[in-house]
Amino acid sequence: MTATPAARPRPPAVGYWIGFAVVLALLSVAPLVLPPFWQRFATEILVWGLLAMSSDILIGYTGMVSFGHSAFFGLGMYGAAAALLTVKPASLWLAGLYGLVAAGAAAVFVAYFATRLRDIYFAISTLVFSQIFYVIIFTWTEVTGGENGLTFSQPRLTIPGLWSDRFTPVTFHWFVLTVVVLSYLLVRRITHSPFGMVLQSIRENEPRTRAIGYHVERYKIVAVMLSGLFAGLAGVLYAIQNKFAAPDFVFFVVSGEVVIFNVMGGMGTLVGPFAGAAFFLLLREGLSRFLTEYYLIPLGIIFIVMIIFLPQGLLGFLRRRLNP
Amino acid sequence: MDQIIIQTLHGLVNGMVLAMVASGLTLIFGIMDIVNFAHGDLLMLGAFVGASVLGVTGNYWLALLVAAVVIAVLGALLQVTTLRPLIGRDPLTTILATFGISLVIQKYALWQWGPSVRRISEPVPGDFTIFHLQYPWYRVATAVLAGLIIGGLWLFLKYGKYGIWIRATTQDRVMAQAMGIPVPLVYTAVFAIGSAMAAASGVLFGPFAGVTQTMGFDFTLRAFIVVVVGGMGNLGGSILASIFVSLLESYAAIVVSPAQAVIVSFVVLVLTMLFRPTGLFVPTPK
């Protein structure tokens, strides 16, 4: 933003940063006061929120609905599994690297083809691509473990040459929180950069953006790749938390849930997807106590009602304040 | 050689059933601009209703009819309650809404009928022999029936009074409304017809592999592929594309496992979208 002089001085976003600090403090303290079940739950919300936020880059900022984010998430998981199973001694950072490379490679592939299409065609083609990855992973039993997936032991938290320790639920929560907050700040910076502005102008009016002279396809490809990388990062975290990689997480249901998180929480806000994930997972937790696996019946109805009556999502009313 | 003949027959029969699913989907898309994510789940629900009616009465044809009518009514209700409020919004919201419907229907079926596979017994008994290979008659009968139903739909759209209303709405909904055609009613009717087509194809497909509550997604995906490959909103194109894709999948199943053969249709879709995004079976636009 340094190159373009602002027409008028922006009001400093003090309220935003105070809110940010409060939420961050609450999330850091959470594992110390919560019982073990909810501790784990809080960590999971962060991971799913990260996945949903990655999809928000496309849905909320570029105006492309991806129904294929499970592919990037799942490949992040399998990438981490590959690093932890083949390289000795198991390294946390290598797992992250492998996961990101796998998810990034998948994202390049999907982006190259899918960004030539628009609207629903884009949505369908991302769905089809994620199913291609699913079928390959599900049937290639020798390498991926097929239906059973891969299990491995949790790597240690190491800072090379300095320090190494086993993860406890609390330190793992802090580790996830650090990764998620850094990712959030990075994505926020990206969406507010000139690049992000071009993405938003594609969302608002694609032909006009093209007419101004931007190479729309290239911007879209980069957006899908970025989104895929962050989705892969969420996959790595989830794999390390649960010590397995399974084909269920490459299946379309996960992609659908990601879209639900975004719609429920509020698209185009980056924090909305986290709220949506928390809302969805809490509802699921509450409803599945009475309804076991049928929780999706009331949840689906709530989702439909929200689409009709609350299209902005839970945090949509904050959209202006969160994107100063 | 024997295998090739059998797989050709399989491909043709599956293609006809798929064509019926896809024609419902393409009708809804062409007229309402709605990508119906719940289409396969309506098919699954129709198959379950058919299986239940068959269990009570023992009459396959009655089951087919009841399933189609019940799902048509359900489709009309769904359209009025969830899709009508979304008219005029971003078409992507309708994908999300129908996705929500699909979740609800799937879990409802699980709740109502349980996770086990339901069999629908074959309506037409007996096999026939082709080059000393046995092939069941009912599969052929299914293909013929699917062809008849699609033909009936085509005739209705071409010559029926209400069919002409529907086509008029597709071409220009504002003008159609000005001519006195009740456009909202046409929308509801089209959704009901599409749902009935899905339910009927579910009952037709039932005897092949049984009915489970997870079968819907597979059909939705394949119907989408076919509709895009055939050219969106183009009835003849989607029928040809259904047969084409099903034949390819059948032949691929000779070499690899059927689970992997699905990838063939994905590849066809991707290649179509890259090199001929208007669809394979439509004349080249001048």
Interface residues (C-beta under 8 A of the other chain):
Chain A: V65 F113 R116 L117 D119 I120 Y121 A123 I124 S125 L127 V128 F129 Q131 I132 V135 I136 F138 T139 F252 G256 V259 I260 V263 E293 Y294 L296 I297 L299 G300 I301 F303 I304 I307 I308 P311
Chain B: V35 T82 P85 L86 R89 P91 L92 T93 I95 L96 A97 F99 G100 I101 L103 V104 Q106 K107 Y108 L110 W111 F217 L221 F224 I225 V228 S257 A259 Q260 V262 I263 F266 L269 V270 M273 L274 P277
